[in-house]
Each structure stands twice: as C-alpha cells, then as structure tokens.
Amino acid sequence: MLGAPRARSAIRGLHGLQRAYFSSTSAAKADFTHAVIGGGVVGLAIARQLSRRPDASTVLIERHSAVGTETSSRNSEVIHAGIYYGAGSLKTRLCIRGRELLYDLCARRDVGHRRTGKWIVAQTEAQREALERIERFCREEIGVPLRWVGAREVEREGEGVRAEAGVLESPTTGIVDSHGLMVCLTGLFEDAGGVVALNSPVEDVNPLGDNGDGGWQVDVRDASTGETSAITAETIINAAGLGAVNVHNMIVPESERKKLYYAKGNYFSYGASHPRVSRLIYPAPEPGAGGLGTHLTLDLGGQLRFGPDVEWVDSPHDLAVNTARFDQAVAEIRKYLPGIDVASLRPDYAGIRPKLGKLGAVGAGKGFQDFVIRKEDGYEGWVNLLGIESPGLTSSLAIGEMVEEIMYGSVTK
Ligand SMILES: Cc1cc2nc3c(=O)[nH]c(=O)nc-3n(C[C@H](O)[C@H](O)[C@H](O)COP(=O)(O)OP(=O)(O)OC[C@H]3O[C@@H](n4cnc5c(N)ncnc54)[C@H](O)[C@@H]3O)c2cc1C
C-alpha cells in the first residue's frame, strides 16, 4: 500500500489518462495510490486527508460536473454537538471529533460558520424526560456540555419560542457554509497534488490479483462523450453517498448485495423578519424516528428555514419538495414557534438520507443505525462507507482521519 509513485501528471480528469499507465497485474504500477469514489463533503475530506501522506497520489472521482451537488448541499448545515447517538457509536465519536476539527478548520481557513448554540425544547413531560436522559448521558458518558435554561430566561430571551416543559441548551452547536467548506477542502486537496476527476460516473469496480492485493480497476464513463476508460489504484475508498450501495454491489457477490432506503427531508424557507430567532431550535427527539424532527435552522445571513421531515421515497432523484407535507410541517413548527406567519413559509429544497434500513436516527429507542466505515473483510485495500447520513457533514473531517487510520494505522497531521 505504501510507497507508490506519485500520479504521473497533474491531470484534472480521468479521461486525460493514457491507457499505457494501466496495469492489471501490479499494484505498484497503479495509476494512483488511492481512488476515492464520490465528491461530496465526506469524499473530499477523505481525499484531502490521504493527500497529506508523502509519496502517495490520490484521485477523487465524481459523476457530476462539480463536487458537492448531492446530499452535501442539501442538508441543514448544522455543526452538531454529538449528543443523540448513544454510547460507543461511530456517530457519537466522529461527530464530537469532527466538530472540533471543523471549527478549527473554519477558523483557520475563513470558512463561514457561527457558533449559534441550540435550544432543544420539550412540550410534554415525556419529552422532558427524553431531554433529561440526553443531559445525563452527555454529562456522565461523553462530556459534551449542555445547560438547562430556566423558565424566566426562556421568557426573557426566548424570542417567542414556546417550551412548556423545559429547554436544554447545546452551546457547542453551530452552522457552517457547506459550499465554502467543500471549496476549501477541494483547494487543500488540489494544492497537495490531488486530482479531481469530474463528469466521471463509476460504472464498475473490480479487484485485481487476489481480491485486491494487486490493486483495483475502476471503470468510469465520460459523462459528455459516453466513452468508458479504466484507471487503477492500489486502494479504493467508496464514499459515494446515495450511490455507495451501488458501488458496493459492483464488487461483492450477489448474496452480499445491499439495498439502500431513501428518507427524504423537505425544507421550507421563511421570508418574514418576525419572529426573529437567533439560535437553532429543535424539538425533543422521538425515539425510532428517521430524523431529528422539523427544526428551525438559520443560514449565515440569519434567514430562518424549517425542516427536514422524514418522507420515505423510492428514488434518490425524488428531490422536489413535497408540498403535501406543508400542513404537517406548520403543525410541528407551531408547537415551538406559535407566532410564525404561515403565509411567509415557502417550499425550499429537499435532501435525501442514505439509509441502510427504515431505522431510527437517534441512539435511544429501537433500530438505531450507525455509520458503516470499515475495511471490507476478504479484500485488500477497500474501505467502504455506507449509510453516511446525519451527522456526516459535522463528522466529515474525523471520517477522513478514521479512513487513514484504517488504511495506515496512523493519522497525518
Ligand atoms: C435532510 C438532511 C439533513 C442533514 N443535515 C445535516 C446537518 O445539519 N449536519 C450534519 O452534520 N449532517 C447533516 N446531514 C448529513 C450530511 O448531509 C451527509 O452525511 C453528508 O453530506 C454526506 O456526504 P457524502 O460525501 O457521504 O455524500 P454526498 O454529498 O451524497 O456525496 C456523494 C457523491 O458521490 C457521487 N457519486 C455517487 N455515485 C457515484 C458513482 N457511481 N460515480 C461517481 N460518483 C458517484 C455523488 O454524485 C455525490 O457527489 C443531513 C442530511 C440530510 C439528507
């Protein structure tokens, strides 16, 4: 795996590669040390991390004409604190580490972000108890700071927010400009010699030698000409988001193929200047729900938006906001923001969570699904990432570290 030659030329797309570089027998002659499939925030973070290794070359392969046009640009842009995902989960560990890394990178590289803080609001005793469990878990087990907000403070500082049964504040939650972050990661990756191959849908992936010990062949189609070409890499990292299960299924035998489920989240923007809310507002999480509940988030300009709900859909392309969901969203929002002007709500955008089952998003309750990030047994040099839903944006830089650790046993600082 180590000590591969650098990429032979600073090409921008795979289609400039000469076939002569292709070797089907020896990983040492592979075109690249690492091929990262998927140019979302997670693939970018991994590619940037791997590009820091000396004497290694990395290509990032993306099917669209730009990076970050799928789930990474269709989310709440929240830097999560890491409080929901239970003890010992990858989501908890990577979210906490990723948050620290993200705030640090944003500060050093001038990526737009703000530590807004967030209030989680309870309207019923059962919801209050759910918040108490979260507060205890964070205090006793993971050391993430939370604070109970007293009723008078809610009245005084609450900006019209209703919380009948209590408010738990998460001071480390914030927001980030996800596009700015991806521009930054792309720049860092390219500056380190990384190659971004756009318009390059991966159509097939095959291990060479004995299950990948001779490297990997990745077949990509040129999205504009339709021509297919092959590149080789010593290692592959599948970070293809909504396409990751397809890539997985290209490699494994039929009996090990997986199915992906699509949980759409619809967002509604808010055009009025009142009520004006300056922090994120989340309802208490419902055990077993596929998301965190229709919440209030802000963009960096202070504009309010609400969402996402959970709508199971059959296609990863079903990205139109479902306006039939409007009344339900209004009912959810009114529970914590009764002064909302309904006429100022508009359908905004939708994103789709890549789910490995119709399972819950929070650690409490049945059926929690963690991230899958692992070197696949029985293969050499394949790291597979499946089900990278929320908090994948927050966790992205820590996922990059984890992938390097899996591959090399160490992390390059
Ligand atoms: C509604 C919603 C709200 C969310 N809110 C938050 C939040 O507030 N905070 C947070 O931390 N996380 C949040 N998330 C999760 C976060 O957005 C994702 O975890 C993260 O963006 C995943 O990044 P990714 O790179 O894995 O996937 P993607 O952004 O989907 O990138 C995968 C890339 O792979 C490419 N690809 C796929 N197949 C192929 C192929 N065959 N060949 C070449 N390229 C391919 C795609 O074109 C795509 O660009 C939210 C997610 C959703 C859906």
The ligand as a Tripos MOL2 file, in Angstrom:
@<TRIPOS>MOLECULE
LIG
   53    58     1     0     0
SMALL
NO_CHARGES

@<TRIPOS>ATOM
      1 C1        -32.0860   16.3310    5.0090 C.3       1 LIG1
      2 C2        -30.6930   16.1670    5.5430 C.ar      1 LIG1
      3 C3        -30.2380   16.9940    6.5530 C.ar      1 LIG1
      4 C4        -28.9540   16.8380    7.0690 C.ar      1 LIG1
      5 N1        -28.4870   17.7180    7.9980 N.ar      1 LIG1
      6 C5        -27.2210   17.5890    8.4750 C.ar      1 LIG1
      7 C6        -26.7070   18.5150    9.3900 C.ar      1 LIG1
      8 O1        -27.3300   19.5150    9.7210 O.2       1 LIG1
      9 N2        -25.4700   18.2950    9.8970 N.ar      1 LIG1
     10 C7        -24.7260   17.2150    9.5460 C.ar      1 LIG1
     11 O2        -23.6450   17.0430   10.1020 O.2       1 LIG1
     12 N3        -25.1670   16.3530    8.6110 N.ar      1 LIG1
     13 C8        -26.3850   16.5270    8.0630 C.ar      1 LIG1
     14 N4        -26.8510   15.6730    7.1080 N.ar      1 LIG1
     15 C9        -25.9740   14.6060    6.6360 C.3       1 LIG1
     16 C10       -24.9470   15.1110    5.6320 C.3       1 LIG1
     17 O3        -25.5160   15.9880    4.7090 O.3       1 LIG1
     18 C11       -24.3640   13.8970    4.9240 C.3       1 LIG1
     19 O4        -23.9580   12.9350    5.8690 O.3       1 LIG1
     20 C12       -23.1590   14.2490    4.0810 C.3       1 LIG1
     21 O5        -23.4240   15.3380    3.2480 O.3       1 LIG1
     22 C13       -22.7650   13.0370    3.2740 C.3       1 LIG1
     23 O6        -21.7140   13.3780    2.4450 O.3       1 LIG1
     24 P1        -21.1900   12.3330    1.3910 P.3       1 LIG1
     25 O7        -19.9810   12.9150    0.7880 O.co2     1 LIG1
     26 O8        -21.1020   10.9940    2.0330 O.co2     1 LIG1
     27 O9        -22.3970   12.1700    0.3580 O.3       1 LIG1
     28 P2        -22.8040   13.0720   -0.9120 P.3       1 LIG1
     29 O10       -22.7920   14.5110   -0.6040 O.co2     1 LIG1
     30 O11       -24.0860   12.4810   -1.4030 O.co2     1 LIG1
     31 O12       -21.6560   12.7960   -1.9390 O.3       1 LIG1
     32 C14       -21.5310   11.5650   -2.6070 C.3       1 LIG1
     33 C15       -21.0210   11.8700   -4.0010 C.3       1 LIG1
     34 O13       -20.7970   10.6380   -4.6640 O.3       1 LIG1
     35 C16       -21.1110   10.8230   -6.0300 C.3       1 LIG1
     36 N5        -21.3810    9.5200   -6.6180 N.ar      1 LIG1
     37 C17       -22.3560    8.6530   -6.3130 C.ar      1 LIG1
     38 N6        -22.2780    7.5610   -7.0840 N.ar      1 LIG1
     39 C18       -21.2250    7.7580   -7.9230 C.ar      1 LIG1
     40 C19       -20.6440    6.9890   -8.9690 C.ar      1 LIG1
     41 N7        -21.1370    5.7940   -9.3170 N.pl3     1 LIG1
     42 N8        -19.5800    7.5000   -9.6100 N.ar      1 LIG1
     43 C20       -19.0430    8.7080   -9.2750 C.ar      1 LIG1
     44 N9        -19.5810    9.4760   -8.3020 N.ar      1 LIG1
     45 C21       -20.6470    8.9980   -7.6260 C.ar      1 LIG1
     46 C22       -22.3480   11.7120   -5.9750 C.3       1 LIG1
     47 O14       -22.5580   12.3680   -7.2080 O.3       1 LIG1
     48 C23       -22.0220   12.6420   -4.8250 C.3       1 LIG1
     49 O15       -21.4490   13.8500   -5.2490 O.3       1 LIG1
     50 C24       -28.1230   15.8180    6.5580 C.ar      1 LIG1
     51 C25       -28.5800   15.0040    5.5320 C.ar      1 LIG1
     52 C26       -29.8470   15.1810    5.0080 C.ar      1 LIG1
     53 C27       -30.3190   14.3280    3.8680 C.3       1 LIG1
@<TRIPOS>BOND
     1     1     2 1
     2     2     3 ar
     3     2    52 ar
     4     3     4 ar
     5     4     5 ar
     6     4    50 ar
     7     5     6 ar
     8     6     7 ar
     9     6    13 1
    10     7     8 2
    11     7     9 ar
    12     9    10 ar
    13    10    11 2
    14    10    12 ar
    15    12    13 ar
    16    13    14 ar
    17    14    15 1
    18    14    50 ar
    19    15    16 1
    20    16    17 1
    21    16    18 1
    22    18    19 1
    23    18    20 1
    24    20    21 1
    25    20    22 1
    26    22    23 1
    27    23    24 1
    28    24    25 2
    29    24    26 1
    30    24    27 1
    31    27    28 1
    32    28    29 2
    33    28    30 1
    34    28    31 1
    35    31    32 1
    36    32    33 1
    37    33    34 1
    38    33    48 1
    39    34    35 1
    40    35    36 1
    41    35    46 1
    42    36    37 ar
    43    36    45 ar
    44    37    38 ar
    45    38    39 ar
    46    39    40 ar
    47    39    45 ar
    48    40    41 1
    49    40    42 ar
    50    42    43 ar
    51    43    44 ar
    52    44    45 ar
    53    46    47 1
    54    46    48 1
    55    48    49 1
    56    50    51 ar
    57    51    52 ar
    58    52    53 1
@<TRIPOS>SUBSTRUCTURE
     1 LIG1         1 GROUP 0 **** ****
